[in-house]
């Protein structure tokens, strides 16, 4: 990747996560990156294109990319608690490793229709139904409540993880420790979705 393009992406990611997409100008991105505004527009025709260059890879890694490894890990789990533990730990480490981009994605999903459409397309693609496959794995344990559907499962798992990330960042005094807290989250999810 050209040096100017990489600098723009890094600077934009930091600024978008701190002050939001709408609160950041391309002038600020250029200043932080140590490049000209013309360099930004050389690689990204609009500020929206710059945003998409940051969040698209994160979205793709949330669902389709690495899905074989993800589902290989899930298929190795025999019980519902093992499966939940794997997912909670795997997705938490993904979020932590991509914290700035995930923060931007979460913020923009609330206000940006194009972002919501892109996210929706990635959840169910023509060649792979991520959520359907995930639910099939949960159901094969025989331990999943019958009234839990894919949308409910995502709300339960994502809700727990996102609230924990917010707590860890903004109220660190109430978290115990990463390993212990992930175990607590796993137990809470298992109690919620088990027969």
Buried (B, 14 or more C-beta within 10 A) or exposed (E): EEEBBEBBBBBBBBBBBEEBBEEBEBEBBBBBBEBEBEBBBBBBEEBBEBBBBBBBEBBEBBBBBBBEEBBEBBEEBEEBBBBBBBBBBBBBEBBEEBEBBBBBBBBBBEEBEEBEEBBEEBBEEEEEBBBEBBBEBBEBBEBBEEEBEBEBBBEBBBEBBEEBBEBBEEEEEEBEEBEEBBBBBBBBBBEBBBE
